Amino acid sequence: MVSDSDRAGNAAEIDRLALALAKEPGSKAFIPLAEEYGKAGMWAEAAAVLEDGLKMYPSFITAMVALGRAYDQMNQPVKAKAILEEAVKLSPENLRAHRTLAKIYAAERAKDAALRSCNIILAVNPQDQEALSLRATLGASASPAQPEPPRPLRTTQPSKPAPWGSVLPAENLQSSTALSEPAVPVTVMQSATIAQPPQEPLKKVADTTASRHRRATVTQLAQWLTAIRARRRDRGRPTESDTPTC
């Protein structure tokens, strides 16, 4: 309850600010004057002062929000909502504007709009009891719902190569860039180039060639010895010196 001394002090402050505004009509002294009118419950006088001030400062956010609150206190929600919505277009995170708008939206049963204003307030101050209480009244949770993270695209690859002439399953043909396209069975075709059998190592080939060369040499030597012995038999018994030594 406001005491008599507070009323007297408030009246004196109103007189002082009104006199200052009269001396300088183009100043922003109308803002504190409107606040003092509001403290005294003189909302009509506050709205009149703010309307005059906004004629000189049409985009003055503080004055717009104060006028919206004055209209709300005067039970004029249509005017209050119009000026406050204009204010949040210029200042989207103005908490005072959203606080009054949330109440107006809730009274109009515009639940989504009311929750939107509450969420903006809670994003700045998660412990704001007024916004939390209004959200609970609207049937929403205590904290704004977080969006579900996007799910990663799943790709399926064959576990091992399919044999020639087999049919791949349709699910193995899907990729991360064409998940929405219908899968078409594809037959694995035999390659045009026939695979050649693996060649023997060079060392093995070299060993085989050397072995064949030795066998040919031994065979030739044996033929030579046979021919020599035949000639010696024709000449007579060979002497010990004629016998070749190996």
C-alpha positions in Angstrom: 0.0 0.0 0.0 1.3 3.5 -0.9 1.6 5.8 2.1 0.6 9.4 2.1 4.2 10.5 2.2 4.9 8.4 -0.9 2.0 9.9 -2.7 3.2 13.4 -1.8 6.6 12.6 -3.0 5.3 11.2 -6.2 3.1 14.2 -6.9 6.1 16.5 -6.3 8.2 14.5 -8.8 5.4 14.6 -11.4 5.2 18.4 -11.0 8.9 18.7 -11.4 9.1 16.5 -14.5 6.0 18.1 -16.1 7.6 21.5 -15.7 10.9 20.3 -17.2 9.0 18.8 -20.2 7.1 22.1 -20.7 10.3 24.0 -20.8 11.9 21.5 -23.3 9.0 19.9 -25.3 11.5 18.2 -27.6 13.4 16.4 -24.8 13.0 12.8 -23.7 11.8 14.0 -20.2 8.5 12.4 -21.1 9.8 9.0 -20.3 10.4 9.5 -16.6 7.2 11.6 -16.4 5.2 8.6 -17.8 6.9 6.3 -15.3 5.9 8.5 -12.4 2.3 8.6 -13.7 2.4 4.8 -13.8 3.6 4.6 -10.2 0.7 6.7 -9.2 -1.7 4.5 -11.2 -2.5 7.4 -13.6 -2.2 5.2 -16.7 -4.3 7.5 -18.9 -2.0 10.4 -18.2 1.1 8.1 -18.8 -0.3 7.0 -22.2 -1.1 10.5 -23.3 2.5 11.7 -22.4 4.0 8.6 -24.2 1.9 9.1 -27.3 3.0 12.7 -27.6 6.6 11.7 -27.1 6.4 9.0 -29.8 5.3 11.6 -32.3 8.8 13.2 -32.0 10.6 9.8 -31.5 8.6 7.3 -33.5 11.1 4.4 -33.2 11.9 5.0 -29.5 11.7 1.3 -28.2 11.6 2.3 -24.5 8.6 4.6 -25.1 6.8 2.0 -27.3 7.1 -0.7 -24.6 6.0 1.7 -21.9 3.0 2.7 -23.9 2.1 -1.0 -24.5 2.2 -1.6 -20.8 0.0 1.5 -20.2 -2.6 0.3 -22.7 -2.5 -3.2 -21.0 -3.1 -1.6 -17.6 -6.0 0.4 -19.1 -7.5 -2.9 -20.3 -7.0 -2.1 -24.0 -5.2 -5.3 -25.2 -5.7 -4.6 -28.9 -3.7 -1.4 -28.7 -1.2 -2.9 -26.4 -0.6 -5.9 -28.6 -0.2 -3.7 -31.7 2.4 -1.4 -30.2 4.3 -4.2 -28.5 4.5 -6.3 -31.7 5.9 -3.3 -33.5 8.4 -3.0 -30.7 9.7 -6.6 -30.9 10.1 -6.2 -34.7 12.6 -3.5 -34.0 14.0 -5.2 -30.9 13.3 -9.0 -31.0 14.8 -9.8 -27.6 13.1 -7.0 -25.6 12.1 -8.9 -22.5 9.7 -6.3 -21.1 7.7 -6.3 -24.4 7.6 -10.1 -24.5 6.5 -10.3 -20.9 3.4 -8.2 -21.6 2.8 -9.9 -24.9 2.9 -13.3 -23.3 0.1 -12.3 -20.9 -2.0 -10.9 -23.7 -1.5 -13.9 -26.0 -2.4 -16.3 -23.1 -5.6 -14.3 -22.4 -6.5 -14.6 -26.1 -5.7 -18.3 -25.9 -3.0 -17.9 -28.6 -0.9 -20.6 -27.0 1.8 -20.8 -29.6 2.4 -17.1 -29.6 2.4 -17.0 -25.8 4.9 -19.9 -25.6 7.1 -18.2 -28.2 7.4 -15.1 -26.0 8.0 -17.2 -22.9 10.8 -19.1 -24.6 12.5 -15.9 -25.6 12.4 -14.7 -22.0 13.7 -18.1 -20.7 16.5 -18.2 -23.3 17.9 -15.1 -21.6 16.9 -16.0 -18.0 16.1 -19.7 -17.6 15.0 -19.1 -13.9 12.4 -16.4 -14.7 9.6 -17.5 -12.4 6.9 -15.5 -14.2 7.7 -17.0 -17.6 8.0 -20.5 -16.1 4.7 -20.2 -14.3 2.9 -19.0 -17.5 4.4 -21.9 -19.4 3.1 -24.3 -16.8 -0.3 -22.7 -17.1 -0.2 -23.3 -20.8 0.6 -26.9 -20.3 4.2 -26.8 -21.6 7.3 -28.3 -19.9 9.6 -26.3 -17.8 12.3 -25.9 -20.4 11.9 -25.5 -24.2 12.1 -28.8 -26.1 15.4 -29.3 -27.9 15.2 -30.3 -31.6 16.1 -33.9 -32.4 19.6 -34.1 -34.0 19.6 -35.3 -37.6 20.2 -39.0 -38.1 23.2 -40.0 -40.1 22.6 -41.5 -43.5 23.2 -45.3 -43.4 25.0 -47.0 -46.2 25.2 -50.8 -46.7 28.1 -52.4 -48.5 28.4 -56.1 -49.6 30.5 -58.1 -47.1 32.4 -59.8 -49.9 32.5 -59.7 -53.8 29.7 -61.5 -55.5 30.5 -64.4 -57.9 30.2 -63.9 -61.6 26.6 -64.2 -62.9 25.0 -63.6 -59.4 22.4 -61.0 -58.6 23.2 -58.3 -56.0 20.5 -57.6 -53.4 18.7 -54.3 -53.9 19.8 -53.0 -50.4 23.5 -53.2 -51.5 22.9 -50.8 -54.3 21.8 -47.9 -52.1 24.2 -45.1 -51.3 24.1 -42.0 -49.0 23.5 -39.7 -52.0 20.6 -41.7 -53.6 18.6 -43.2 -50.7 15.3 -42.0 -52.1 15.8 -43.6 -55.5 14.4 -47.2 -56.0 17.0 -49.9 -56.0 17.4 -51.9 -59.2 18.9 -55.4 -59.2 22.1 -55.6 -61.1 23.8 -58.7 -62.5 27.5 -58.9 -62.0 29.0 -59.4 -65.5 32.1 -61.3 -66.2 35.0 -59.0 -67.1 36.0 -58.7 -70.8 39.6 -59.5 -69.9 40.2 -63.1 -68.8 42.5 -63.3 -65.8 45.8 -65.0 -66.6 47.1 -67.7 -64.3 49.9 -66.5 -62.1 53.4 -67.0 -63.6 56.1 -69.0 -61.9 58.7 -67.0 -60.0 61.8 -66.1 -62.0 64.0 -68.1 -59.7 62.0 -71.3 -60.4 62.2 -70.8 -64.1 65.9 -70.2 -64.0 66.5 -73.4 -62.0 64.4 -75.4 -64.5 66.4 -74.0 -67.5 69.7 -74.8 -65.8 68.6 -78.3 -65.0 67.6 -79.0 -68.6 70.9 -77.6 -69.8 72.9 -79.9 -67.5 70.9 -82.9 -68.7 71.5 -82.0 -72.3 75.3 -81.6 -71.6 75.5 -85.0 -69.8 73.6 -86.7 -72.7 76.0 -85.2 -75.3 79.1 -86.3 -73.3 77.7 -89.8 -73.0 77.2 -89.9 -76.7 80.8 -88.8 -77.3 82.2 -91.4 -75.0 80.2 -94.1 -76.7 81.5 -93.0 -80.1 85.1 -92.9 -78.8 84.9 -96.4 -77.3 83.4 -97.7 -80.6 86.3 -96.3 -82.6 88.8 -97.8 -80.1 87.2 -101.3 -80.4 87.6 -101.0 -84.1 91.4 -100.2 -83.7 92.1 -102.8 -81.1 92.2 -103.1 -77.3 92.5 -99.6 -75.9 95.5 -98.9 -73.7 95.2 -97.5 -70.2 96.3 -94.1 -71.5 93.5 -94.0 -74.0 90.9 -94.3 -71.3 89.5 -90.9 -70.6 89.4 -89.7 -67.1 86.6 -87.8 -65.7 
